Amino acid sequence: MGNESKTTPPPPPAAAKNTKNPRKTNLLDHHSLKNVLDESVTEIVTSRGYVEDVRLSNIRLLLGTIVIIIALVAQFYPKKFPESRNLLISCIILYPFCS
């Protein structure tokens, strides 16, 4: 029982980052304030060993690209309105599902 040695756990990685310069932002600009908060939270979470998951953002970008392609097809289809009526209806139907 005397062979057991007690070890203290290492300090958390965030303790070393407290010596870093604080980020400065304009407190009246809510976009820059949100950006600084998002960067700070991301830095803290990734420093604790978690991996940032950006799948949802990538899916949203893909859906936005699909919506833009649908809008471009509907706008620049070579046929005029009465002939392209079915295409326009399908683009209108697809738009809400992709946005």
All heavy atoms as an XYZ file, in Angstrom:
775
protein
N       0.802     -1.173      0.000
C       0.000      0.000      0.000
C       0.852      1.247      0.000
O       0.407      2.288     -0.428
C      -0.934     -0.011      1.197
C      -2.005     -1.058      1.041
S      -3.228     -0.839      2.276
C      -3.508     -2.539      2.646
N       2.031      1.143      0.447
C       2.932      2.281      0.455
C       3.559      2.515     -0.909
O       4.200      3.519     -1.131
N       3.425      1.547     -1.847
C       4.002      1.693     -3.184
C       3.177      2.591     -4.103
O       3.634      2.978     -5.158
C       4.142      0.316     -3.839
C       5.166     -0.538     -3.132
O       5.999     -0.011     -2.396
N       5.108     -1.841     -3.343
N       1.947      2.882     -3.714
C       1.103      3.711     -4.559
C       1.580      5.152     -4.488
O       1.724      5.727     -3.425
C      -0.356      3.641     -4.092
C      -0.961      2.271     -4.247
C      -2.385      2.247     -3.726
O      -2.994      3.321     -3.578
O      -2.877      1.153     -3.461
N       1.850      5.714     -5.659
C       2.276      7.116     -5.677
C       1.133      7.948     -6.245
O       0.486      7.575     -7.209
C       3.534      7.284     -6.530
O       3.249      6.911     -7.860
N       0.915      9.042     -5.623
C      -0.149      9.931     -6.062
C       0.445     10.939     -7.043
O       1.436     11.584     -6.758
C      -0.775     10.654     -4.875
C      -1.497      9.718     -3.942
C      -2.167     10.484     -2.852
C      -2.893      9.539     -1.925
N      -3.563     10.232     -0.842
N      -0.187     11.011     -8.193
C       0.262     11.985     -9.184
C      -0.836     13.011     -9.396
O      -2.017     12.701     -9.347
C       0.577     11.306    -10.527
O      -0.603     10.651    -10.991
C       1.694     10.292    -10.380
N      -0.415     14.200     -9.602
C      -1.395     15.249     -9.862
C      -1.634     15.334    -11.361
O      -0.713     15.164    -12.161
C      -0.880     16.616     -9.348
O       0.352     16.903     -9.997
C      -0.688     16.593     -7.863
N      -2.873     15.556    -11.758
C      -3.156     15.642    -13.190
C      -2.524     16.898    -13.787
O      -2.318     17.892    -13.091
C      -4.684     15.711    -13.243
C      -5.106     16.212    -11.911
C      -4.062     15.740    -10.946
N      -2.187     16.851    -15.065
C      -1.588     18.032    -15.688
C      -2.617     19.155    -15.776
O      -3.824     18.911    -15.809
C      -1.195     17.535    -17.079
C      -2.070     16.365    -17.335
C      -2.340     15.754    -15.993
N      -2.138     20.390    -15.787
C      -3.078     21.506    -15.866
C      -3.806     21.486    -17.212
O      -3.280     20.983    -18.201
C      -2.182     22.742    -15.744
C      -0.841     22.293    -16.159
C      -0.756     20.841    -15.786
N      -5.021     21.978    -17.244
C      -5.760     21.988    -18.513
C      -5.063     22.872    -19.538
O      -4.371     23.822    -19.185
C      -7.126     22.551    -18.135
C      -6.944     23.233    -16.841
C      -5.778     22.576    -16.164
N      -5.197     22.547    -20.823
C      -4.513     23.314    -21.846
C      -4.965     24.761    -21.911
O      -4.233     25.622    -22.353
C      -4.857     22.603    -23.158
C      -5.739     21.465    -22.825
C      -5.941     21.440    -21.368
N      -6.169     25.064    -21.458
C      -6.660     26.442    -21.504
C      -5.889     27.338    -20.538
O      -5.825     28.550    -20.736
C      -8.139     26.484    -21.184
N      -5.281     26.761    -19.495
C      -4.542     27.564    -18.532
C      -3.332     28.217    -19.174
O      -2.947     29.330    -18.838
C      -4.120     26.703    -17.348
N      -2.711     27.541    -20.136
C      -1.550     28.110    -20.811
C      -1.959     29.218    -21.776
O      -1.184     30.111    -22.064
C      -0.802     27.014    -21.567
N      -3.174     29.193    -22.251
C      -3.614     30.181    -23.223
C      -4.109     31.462    -22.570
O      -4.412     32.427    -23.252
C      -4.705     29.595    -24.110
C      -4.180     28.490    -24.975
C      -5.190     28.059    -25.965
C      -4.556     26.960    -26.813
N      -5.338     26.679    -27.975
N      -4.211     31.488    -21.243
C      -4.661     32.693    -20.563
C      -3.631     33.813    -20.672
O      -3.974     34.971    -20.477
C      -4.961     32.407    -19.096
C      -6.236     31.604    -18.941
O      -7.066     31.566    -19.830
N      -6.376     30.964    -17.800
N      -2.395     33.490    -20.970
C      -1.356     34.500    -21.076
C      -1.365     35.167    -22.446
O      -0.668     36.132    -22.661
C       0.030     33.867    -20.836
O       0.239     32.843    -21.815
C       0.109     33.266    -19.446
N      -2.169     34.659    -23.361
C      -2.250     35.211    -24.703
C      -2.982     36.549    -24.669
O      -3.789     36.807    -23.795
C      -2.979     34.218    -25.611
C      -2.714     34.421    -27.068
C      -3.202     33.250    -27.866
C      -4.691     33.395    -28.089
N      -5.200     32.468    -29.080
N      -2.694     37.391    -25.660
C      -3.357     38.678    -25.737
C      -4.851     38.493    -25.991
O      -5.245     37.688    -26.821
C      -2.755     39.511    -26.876
C      -1.324     39.909    -26.589
O      -0.928     39.974    -25.438
N      -0.567     40.173    -27.624
N      -5.670     39.255    -25.289
C      -7.114     39.131    -25.529
C      -7.484     39.704    -26.893
O      -6.819     40.604    -27.412
C      -7.731     39.954    -24.400
C      -6.678     40.911    -24.003
C      -5.365     40.218    -24.252
N      -8.543     39.171    -27.455
C      -9.005     39.659    -28.750
C      -9.782     40.945    -28.550
O     -10.558     41.085    -27.617
C      -9.881     38.616    -29.412
C      -9.120     37.377    -29.711
C      -9.986     36.357    -30.358
N      -9.200     35.146    -30.503
C      -9.538     34.152    -31.267
N     -10.651     34.194    -31.942
N      -8.780     33.098    -31.360
N      -9.580     41.866    -29.466
C     -10.268     43.143    -29.379
C     -11.275     43.242    -30.510
O     -11.008     42.829    -31.633
C      -9.263     44.288    -29.460
C      -8.315     44.303    -28.283
C      -7.382     45.451    -28.335
C      -6.460     45.402    -27.129
N      -5.524     46.503    -27.126
N     -12.413     43.809    -30.183
C     -13.458     43.983    -31.185
C     -14.292     45.210    -30.821
O     -14.252     45.695    -29.694
C     -14.355     42.737    -31.282
O     -15.249     42.913    -32.362
C     -15.119     42.497    -30.009
N     -15.019     45.685    -31.787
C     -15.927     46.790    -31.569
C     -17.197     46.244    -30.931
O     -17.905     45.446    -31.537
C     -16.235     47.487    -32.898
C     -17.147     48.674    -32.737
O     -17.533     49.033    -31.632
N     -17.490     49.286    -33.853
N     -17.503     46.655    -29.725
C     -18.654     46.121    -29.006
C     -19.976     46.585    -29.594
O     -21.021     46.018    -29.295
C     -18.573     46.503    -27.530
C     -17.381     45.922    -26.770
C     -17.384     46.406    -25.334
C     -17.392     44.415    -26.827
N     -19.963     47.602    -30.429
C     -21.197     48.083    -31.043
C     -21.508     47.374    -32.355
O     -22.599     47.508    -32.890
C     -21.109     49.599    -31.268
C     -20.911     50.430    -29.995
C     -20.751     51.897    -30.353
C     -22.057     50.221    -29.038
N     -20.535     46.621    -32.889
C     -20.735     45.897    -34.135
C     -21.041     44.441    -33.796
O     -20.156     43.678    -33.418
C     -19.479     46.004    -34.999
C     -19.618     45.319    -36.338
O     -20.751     44.962    -36.710
O     -18.590     45.143    -37.015
N     -22.311     44.061    -33.917
C     -22.698     42.726    -33.473
C     -22.146     41.634    -34.382
O     -21.961     40.510    -33.941
C     -24.215     42.612    -33.335
C     -24.976     42.791    -34.605
N     -25.302     44.025    -35.097
C     -25.460     41.892    -35.466
C     -25.968     43.880    -36.221
N     -26.079     42.602    -36.480
N     -21.823     41.934    -35.635
C     -21.240     40.915    -36.516
C     -19.804     40.565    -36.081
O     -19.437     39.396    -36.008
C     -21.239     41.393    -37.972
C     -22.614     41.520    -38.549
N     -23.408     40.431    -38.805
C     -23.335     42.610    -38.895
C     -24.561     40.841    -39.288
N     -24.541     42.169    -39.354
N     -19.016     41.589    -35.801
C     -17.644     41.306    -35.365
C     -17.627     40.689    -33.974
O     -16.787     39.847    -33.676
C     -16.796     42.582    -35.402
O     -17.256     43.521    -34.461
N     -18.563     41.081    -33.131
C     -18.647     40.488    -31.795
C     -18.996     39.005    -31.878
O     -18.383     38.169    -31.212
C     -19.693     41.237    -30.964
C     -19.801     40.872    -29.503
C     -18.494     41.125    -28.784
C     -20.922     41.654    -28.854
N     -19.956     38.657    -32.725
C     -20.319     37.253    -32.915
C     -19.150     36.472    -33.508
O     -18.884     35.336    -33.112
C     -21.534     37.130    -33.829
C     -21.972     35.695    -34.023
C     -23.049     35.584    -35.072
C     -23.483     34.172    -35.324
N     -22.448     33.242    -35.650
N     -18.418     37.082    -34.444
C     -17.272     36.419    -35.051
C     -16.198     36.110    -34.010
O     -15.649     35.004    -33.982
C     -16.711     37.292    -36.172
C     -15.664     36.586    -36.980
O     -15.598     35.369    -36.999
N     -14.831     37.351    -37.653
N     -15.904     37.059    -33.143
C     -14.890     36.838    -32.103
C     -15.357     35.768    -31.128
O     -14.571     34.900    -30.720
C     -14.576     38.163    -31.377
C     -13.770     37.923    -30.124
C     -13.838     39.102    -32.296
N     -16.632     35.797    -30.754
C     -17.151     34.766    -29.846
C     -17.098     33.380    -30.486
O     -16.705     32.404    -29.842
C     -18.585     35.103    -29.435
C     -18.743     36.256    -28.460
C     -20.210     36.594    -28.276
C     -18.092     35.935    -27.135
N     -17.479     33.286    -31.767
C     -17.422     31.996    -32.461
C     -16.000     31.465    -32.548
O     -15.750     30.282    -32.321
C     -18.006     32.124    -33.869
C     -19.515     32.270    -33.869
O     -20.131     31.996    -32.820
O     -20.063     32.679    -34.902
N     -15.051     32.348    -32.873
C     -13.648     31.915    -32.954
C     -13.127     31.482    -31.592
O     -12.394     30.492    -31.482
C     -12.788     33.039    -33.514
C     -12.995     33.305    -34.981
C     -12.198     34.497    -35.482
O     -11.469     35.123    -34.678
O     -12.328     34.807    -36.672
N     -13.504     32.196    -30.548
C     -13.042     31.839    -29.201
C     -13.599     30.494    -28.757
O     -12.874     29.661    -28.215
C     -13.459     32.914    -28.203
O     -12.881     34.158    -28.534
N     -14.891     30.271    -28.999
C     -15.501     28.995    -28.612
C     -14.883     27.855    -29.414
O     -14.574     26.790    -28.865
C     -17.033     29.050    -28.799
C     -17.650     27.675    -28.689
C     -17.641     29.982    -27.772
N     -14.672     28.073    -30.718
C     -14.049     27.035    -31.544
C     -12.646     26.715    -31.044
O     -12.260     25.546    -30.966
C     -13.996     27.496    -33.014
O     -15.317     27.762    -33.459
C     -13.365     26.442    -33.896
N     -11.900     27.737    -30.688
C     -10.531     27.521    -30.191
C     -10.540     26.748    -28.875
O      -9.743     25.827    -28.686
C      -9.849     28.875    -30.007
C      -8.408     28.768    -29.579
C      -7.790     30.149    -29.457
O      -7.889     30.919    -30.416
O      -7.214     30.436    -28.389
N     -11.443     27.084    -27.980
C     -11.510     26.398    -26.685
C     -11.919     24.938    -26.871
O     -11.322     24.027    -26.292
C     -12.495     27.127    -25.740
C     -11.906     28.476    -25.323
C     -12.802     26.278    -24.522
C     -12.891     29.369    -24.606
N     -12.936     24.706    -27.697
C     -13.424     23.337    -27.886
C     -12.380     22.470    -28.575
O     -12.138     21.331    -28.173
C     -14.760     23.359    -28.677
C     -15.164     21.964    -29.102
C     -15.853     23.989    -27.832
N     -11.720     22.997    -29.616
C     -10.699     22.200    -30.305
C      -9.459     21.997    -29.440
O      -8.778     20.983    -29.585
C     -10.309     22.845    -31.642
O      -9.891     24.191    -31.426
C     -11.451     22.810    -32.628
N      -9.166     22.925    -28.534
C      -8.003     22.744    -27.663
C      -8.227     21.640    -26.638
O      -7.285     21.100    -26.087
C      -7.655     24.052    -26.947
O      -8.635     24.358    -25.970
N      -9.468     21.296    -26.391
C      -9.776     20.216    -25.435
C      -9.885     18.862    -26.102
O     -10.336     17.903    -25.489
C     -11.054     20.545    -24.684
C     -10.864     21.765    -23.813
C     -11.973     21.982    -22.892
N     -11.671     23.161    -22.077
C     -12.483     23.688    -21.226
N     -13.672     23.149    -21.036
N     -12.137     24.743    -20.537
N      -9.507     18.778    -27.377
C      -9.435     17.494    -28.036
C     -10.613     17.139    -28.919
O     -10.631     16.079    -29.524
N     -11.585     18.010    -29.001
C     -12.729     17.733    -29.864
C     -12.404     18.153    -31.293
O     -11.660     19.099    -31.520
C     -13.974     18.488    -29.391
C     -14.486     18.006    -28.061
C     -14.196     18.704    -26.898
C     -15.248     16.860    -27.965
C     -14.663     18.275    -25.670
C     -15.720     16.415    -26.746
C     -15.420     17.132    -25.603
O     -15.876     16.695    -24.401
N     -12.989     17.456    -32.245
C     -12.766     17.764    -33.657
C     -13.955     18.580    -34.149
O     -15.107     18.257    -33.868
C     -12.633     16.466    -34.480
C     -12.431     16.776    -35.941
C     -11.485     15.623    -33.941
N     -13.661     19.634    -34.891
C     -14.733     20.484    -35.415
C     -15.442     19.758    -36.555
O     -14.816     19.273    -37.490
C     -14.149     21.798    -35.913
C     -15.183     22.785    -36.361
C     -14.581     24.113    -36.754
O     -13.354     24.239    -36.761
O     -15.375     25.009    -37.070
N     -16.748     19.675    -36.451
C     -17.552     18.992    -37.459
C     -18.228     20.047    -38.333
O     -19.051     20.821    -37.855
C     -18.596     18.118    -36.788
C     -19.377     17.269    -37.771
O     -18.941     17.153    -38.928
O     -20.419     16.721    -37.382
N     -17.882     20.069    -39.611
C     -18.411     21.072    -40.530
C     -19.324     20.449    -41.583
O     -19.583     21.056    -42.614
C     -17.262     21.855    -41.205
C     -16.528     22.719    -40.204
C     -16.307     20.928    -41.904
N     -19.817     19.252    -41.321
C     -20.686     18.580    -42.293
C     -21.962     19.356    -42.563
O     -22.389     19.488    -43.710
C     -21.028     17.169    -41.819
C     -19.910     16.181    -42.009
C     -20.363     14.815    -41.619
N     -20.471     14.789    -40.156
C     -20.815     13.740    -39.453
N     -21.113     12.618    -40.048
N     -20.873     13.789    -38.147
N     -22.587     19.894    -41.528
C     -23.831     20.631    -41.708
C     -23.614     21.881    -42.558
O     -24.426     22.194    -43.430
C     -24.433     21.002    -40.350
C     -25.790     21.684    -40.384
C     -26.827     20.770    -41.034
C     -26.227     22.063    -38.989
N     -22.517     22.572    -42.331
C     -22.210     23.750    -43.152
C     -21.970     23.356    -44.602
O     -22.404     24.065    -45.516
C     -20.972     24.465    -42.610
O     -21.210     24.952    -41.324
N     -21.296     22.251    -44.816
C     -21.060     21.791    -46.183
C     -22.353     21.389    -46.873
O     -22.536     21.661    -48.065
C     -20.067     20.625    -46.192
C     -18.677     21.062    -45.799
O     -18.341     22.236    -45.866
N     -17.868     20.119    -45.375
N     -23.266     20.778    -46.142
C     -24.566     20.398    -46.718
C     -25.355     21.652    -47.081
O     -25.984     21.717    -48.142
C     -25.343     19.497    -45.739
C     -24.656     18.133    -45.638
C     -26.791     19.329    -46.170
C     -25.203     17.249    -44.547
N     -25.321     22.660    -46.217
C     -26.021     23.908    -46.514
C     -25.433     24.592    -47.745
O     -26.179     25.151    -48.568
C     -25.953     24.845    -45.314
C     -26.790     24.356    -44.141
C     -26.667     25.230    -42.937
N     -27.199     26.549    -43.213
C     -27.021     27.591    -42.431
N     -26.323     27.461    -41.327
N     -27.538     28.749    -42.732
N     -24.118     24.565    -47.896
C     -23.494     25.136    -49.088
C     -23.891     24.367    -50.345
O     -24.147     24.967    -51.396
C     -21.971     25.144    -48.937
C     -21.404     26.172    -47.981
C     -19.912     25.924    -47.778
C     -21.646     27.564    -48.494
N     -23.956     23.056    -50.250
C     -24.361     22.239    -51.393
C     -25.806     22.533    -51.795
O     -26.109     22.703    -52.986
C     -24.196     20.755    -51.064
C     -24.650     19.784    -52.154
C     -23.754     19.896    -53.380
C     -24.659     18.375    -51.619
N     -26.695     22.614    -50.811
C     -28.089     22.932    -51.114
C     -28.232     24.329    -51.707
O     -29.036     24.550    -52.626
C     -28.951     22.796    -49.856
C     -29.211     21.373    -49.386
C     -29.982     21.390    -48.072
C     -29.962     20.589    -50.430
N     -27.454     25.283    -51.216
C     -27.477     26.624    -51.787
C     -27.012     26.632    -53.235
O     -27.576     27.339    -54.081
N     -25.997     25.838    -53.536
C     -25.511     25.726    -54.911
C     -26.574     25.104    -55.813
O     -26.783     25.559    -56.945
C     -24.221     24.882    -54.949
O     -23.257     25.466    -54.073
C     -23.654     24.813    -56.346
N     -27.266     24.091    -55.314
C     -28.336     23.456    -56.093
C     -29.459     24.450    -56.370
O     -29.993     24.515    -57.481
C     -28.853     22.194    -55.370
C     -27.775     21.106    -55.380
C     -30.134     21.678    -56.009
C     -28.095     19.920    -54.508
N     -29.812     25.265    -55.370
C     -30.862     26.269    -55.556
C     -30.447     27.295    -56.607
O     -31.255     27.703    -57.451
C     -31.195     26.944    -54.208
C     -32.009     28.195    -54.399
C     -31.930     25.984    -53.312
N     -29.191     27.705    -56.588
C     -28.704     28.662    -57.580
C     -28.759     28.059    -58.975
O     -29.154     28.720    -59.947
C     -27.279     29.128    -57.218
C     -27.325     30.006    -55.973
C     -26.636     29.869    -58.377
C     -25.980     30.351    -55.414
N     -28.387     26.799    -59.104
C     -28.440     26.126    -60.412
C     -29.892     26.032    -60.906
O     -30.165     26.290    -62.086
C     -27.774     24.737    -60.333
C     -26.264     24.902    -60.151
C     -28.080     23.916    -61.572
C     -25.539     23.621    -59.829
N     -30.815     25.711    -59.991
C     -32.233     25.659    -60.377
C     -32.710     27.027    -60.851
O     -33.405     27.145    -61.868
C     -33.091     25.143    -59.200
C     -32.819     23.665    -58.953
C     -34.579     25.374    -59.456
C     -33.456     23.130    -57.695
N     -32.338     28.080    -60.138
C     -32.752     29.426    -60.531
C     -32.149     29.822    -61.872
O     -32.819     30.456    -62.697
C     -32.349     30.418    -59.450
N     -30.875     29.454    -62.108
C     -30.251     29.771    -63.394
C     -30.908     29.025    -64.542
O     -31.109     29.581    -65.629
C     -28.750     29.456    -63.340
C     -27.906     30.405    -62.499
C     -26.479     29.881    -62.400
C     -27.922     31.797    -63.082
N     -31.261     27.769    -64.330
C     -31.946     26.995    -65.373
C     -33.302     27.621    -65.664
O     -33.690     27.782    -66.831
C     -32.092     25.512    -64.954
C     -33.069     24.780    -65.849
C     -30.741     24.827    -64.968
N     -34.026     27.996    -64.621
C     -35.347     28.597    -64.823
C     -35.249     29.938    -65.534
O     -36.103     30.275    -66.354
C     -36.048     28.764    -63.478
N     -34.210     30.708    -65.247
C     -34.072     32.039    -65.836
C     -33.560     31.986    -67.272
O     -34.049     32.708    -68.131
C     -33.119     32.879    -64.977
C     -32.915     34.281    -65.467
C     -34.148     35.146    -65.292
O     -34.918     34.937    -64.366
N     -34.336     36.104    -66.169
N     -32.568     31.158    -67.537
C     -31.881     31.204    -68.823
C     -32.171     30.003    -69.723
O     -31.392     29.711    -70.622
C     -30.367     31.330    -68.602
C     -30.000     32.609    -67.909
C     -29.478     32.588    -66.627
C     -30.181     33.825    -68.524
C     -29.129     33.756    -65.985
C     -29.848     35.001    -67.890
C     -29.320     34.973    -66.617
N     -33.265     29.320    -69.495
C     -33.644     28.213    -70.374
C     -33.924     28.786    -71.766
O     -34.580     29.829    -71.893
C     -34.871     27.495    -69.811
C     -35.145     26.170    -70.462
C     -34.291     25.103    -70.271
C     -36.249     25.988    -71.277
C     -34.532     23.873    -70.853
C     -36.507     24.769    -71.872
C     -35.639     23.715    -71.662
O     -35.872     22.504    -72.253
N     -33.412     28.139    -72.839
C     -33.485     28.754    -74.170
C     -34.896     28.947    -74.722
O     -35.106     29.783    -75.592
C     -32.695     27.813    -75.071
C     -32.329     26.636    -74.272
C     -32.654     26.906    -72.850
N     -35.877     28.220    -74.254
C     -37.232     28.367    -74.778
C     -37.977     29.464    -74.027
O     -37.715     29.729    -72.869
C     -37.987     27.046    -74.674
C     -37.410     25.962    -75.550
C     -38.231     24.699    -75.443
C     -37.626     23.616    -76.324
N     -38.362     22.362    -76.226
N     -38.935     30.071    -74.688
C     -39.738     31.128    -74.074
C     -40.816     30.524    -73.173
O     -41.011     29.309    -73.126
C     -40.363     32.006    -75.166
C     -39.337     32.751    -75.983
C     -38.622     33.735    -75.121
C     -37.562     34.471    -75.926
N     -36.739     35.314    -75.145
N     -41.599     31.393    -72.522
C     -42.506     30.953    -71.464
C     -43.526     29.886    -71.847
O     -43.571     28.866    -71.179
C     -43.232     32.142    -70.840
C     -44.356     31.729    -69.940
C     -44.090     31.024    -68.780
C     -45.663     31.989    -70.269
C     -45.122     30.612    -67.949
C     -46.694     31.594    -69.442
C     -46.414     30.898    -68.291
N     -44.323     30.057    -72.839
C     -45.351     29.008    -72.998
C     -44.751     27.625    -73.250
O     -45.289     26.626    -72.799
C     -46.164     29.474    -74.207
C     -45.891     30.927    -74.337
C     -44.525     31.141    -73.789
N     -43.604     27.562    -73.909
C     -42.979     26.265    -74.206
C     -42.286     25.675    -72.977
O     -42.166     24.457    -72.850
C     -41.991     26.422    -75.352
C     -42.628     26.878    -76.645
C     -41.578     27.251    -77.677
O     -40.381     27.140    -77.373
O     -41.972     27.656    -78.770
N     -41.775     26.514    -72.108
C     -41.018     26.020    -70.945
C     -41.851     26.030    -69.669
O     -41.303     26.062    -68.576
C     -39.771     26.879    -70.748
O     -40.140     28.194    -70.401
N     -43.147     25.981    -69.809
C     -44.027     26.059    -68.645
C     -43.787     24.900    -67.665
O     -43.684     25.111    -66.465
C     -45.475     26.067    -69.106
C     -46.437     26.193    -67.976
C     -47.844     26.277    -68.472
N     -48.736     26.317    -67.328
C     -50.011     26.541    -67.411
N     -50.554     26.750    -68.581
N     -50.749     26.555    -66.340
N     -43.668     23.684    -68.159
C     -43.454     22.526    -67.274
C     -42.117     22.609    -66.538
O     -42.013     22.233    -65.375
C     -43.543     21.226    -68.067
C     -44.941     20.956    -68.572
O     -45.909     21.423    -67.985
N     -45.049     20.211    -69.661
N     -41.091     23.101    -67.212
C     -39.791     23.271    -66.561
C     -39.884     24.306    -65.444
O     -39.352     24.098    -64.345
C     -38.726     23.698    -67.575
C     -37.371     24.018    -66.953
C     -36.651     22.740    -66.624
C     -36.561     24.896    -67.849
N     -40.539     25.415    -65.705
C     -40.684     26.449    -64.683
C     -41.483     25.942    -63.484
O     -41.129     26.225    -62.338
C     -41.351     27.686    -65.277
C     -40.502     28.480    -66.260
C     -41.309     29.605    -66.866
C     -39.262     29.010    -65.593
N     -42.523     25.184    -63.749
C     -43.316     24.625    -62.645
C     -42.469     23.669    -61.808
O     -42.501     23.708    -60.578
C     -44.588     23.933    -63.187
C     -45.548     24.978    -63.732
C     -45.261     23.101    -62.101
C     -46.737     24.399    -64.463
N     -41.667     22.846    -62.464
C     -40.812     21.918    -61.702
C     -39.747     22.671    -60.917
O     -39.417     22.286    -59.788
C     -40.191     20.881    -62.630
O     -39.354     21.496    -63.577
N     -39.201     23.743    -61.483
C     -38.209     24.540    -60.740
C     -38.854     25.214    -59.535
O     -38.251     25.282    -58.448
C     -37.592     25.598    -61.647
S     -36.462     24.930    -62.869
N     -40.072     25.707    -59.706
C     -40.776     26.341    -58.585
C     -41.080     25.323    -57.495
O     -40.999     25.617    -56.302
C     -42.060     27.023    -59.097
C     -41.687     28.230    -59.944
C     -42.964     27.447    -57.942
C     -42.836     28.839    -60.707
N     -41.411     24.106    -57.882
C     -41.704     23.060    -56.911
C     -40.427     22.612    -56.179
O     -40.425     22.380    -54.974
C     -42.403     21.861    -57.581
C     -43.814     22.280    -57.997
C     -42.458     20.648    -56.653
C     -44.531     21.259    -58.850
N     -39.310     22.517    -56.902
C     -38.041     22.077    -56.294
C     -37.432     23.128    -55.363
O     -36.746     22.778    -54.415
C     -37.033     21.725    -57.386
C     -37.200     20.397    -58.082
C     -36.192     20.268    -59.214
C     -37.043     19.264    -57.092
N     -37.649     24.380    -55.648
C     -36.969     25.454    -54.904
C     -37.167     25.381    -53.391
O     -36.194     25.429    -52.655
C     -37.408     26.818    -55.460
C     -36.660     27.966    -54.858
C     -35.403     28.319    -55.312
C     -37.192     28.687    -53.782
C     -34.704     29.362    -54.751
C     -36.498     29.730    -53.212
C     -35.262     30.058    -53.701
O     -34.574     31.088    -53.134
N     -38.396     25.279    -52.888
C     -38.539     25.256    -51.418
C     -37.912     24.033    -50.762
O     -37.489     24.086    -49.607
C     -40.056     25.258    -51.180
C     -40.692     25.532    -52.465
C     -39.697     25.282    -53.534
N     -37.846     22.922    -51.477
C     -37.274     21.718    -50.879
C     -35.758     21.787    -50.764
O     -35.157     21.087    -49.952
C     -37.686     20.479    -51.677
C     -39.153     20.194    -51.600
C     -39.956     20.379    -52.713
C     -39.740     19.785    -50.424
C     -41.320     20.130    -52.649
C     -41.093     19.530    -50.330
C     -41.886     19.712    -51.466
N     -35.140     22.611    -51.596
C     -33.683     22.719    -51.578
C     -33.190     23.923    -50.798
O     -31.990     24.051    -50.561
C     -33.151     22.783    -53.006
S     -33.401     21.266    -53.925
N     -34.072     24.819    -50.412
C     -33.604     25.997    -49.681
C     -33.916     25.916    -48.212
O     -34.485     25.018    -47.715
C     -34.217     27.263    -50.270
O     -35.619     27.235    -50.163
